[in-house]
Amino acid sequence: MPEERRAIHAYLTVDSHEVWHRVCEESGISLSGFLEALAADMKQFPPDAGGHPRWNDVVKTARRIDAQRRRRGSS
């Protein structure tokens, strides 16, 4: 039986899009493989339980980006 999978769709800045693709290309990995590995890491080391030291900074940055996008969307 094939593994069930779900799609993720996101709109990124041009710069962020380029970074994701460049890092994946230089590392010889697919973006989906990279996201799967990040999810496994976050499951094993959840940010809300301390996770890796950088996860807290990344989550804070993501919250700031989301807030900025919400403000722009309501204008």
QUIVENJO-V962898 format. One record per helix or strand of 2 or more residues. SS is the DSSP state (@ for helix, = for strand). FROM is the first residue (numbers start at 1). LEN is the number of residues. If there is no record, write none. Layout:
SS/FROM/LEN ; SS/FROM/LEN
This chain:
@/14/14 ; @/31/14 ; @/47/3 ; @/53/21
